[in-house]
């Protein structure tokens, strides 16, 4: 399967899209997603996370397997950029989590 088809398939699992454009294969800054009108901010953030974690050089028969840390960092950045969450809310959630008893 060609690169564009693999990327399209991966993104449409988390977000409705009408297409995408891959500029330079080795420069994701040139890649663009055309979102469907009904997409939500969360879906767009998820799509951007998929794009950031996508391995263009992965064999066609294997899914790309980004590092968990890289995937979470990309998701956090996308959620902040979309205004879905703020750094202050993340820090507050961490403080609440530390106060919870261990099971």
Protein Blocks (a to p, Z undefined) as FASTA:
>chain_A
ZZklmmmmmmmmmoccfbdcdfbfklmklpccdddfkbcfklmmmmmmmmmmpcfkbcfk
bccdddfklmmmmmmmmmmmnopacfklmmmmmmmmmmpccZZ
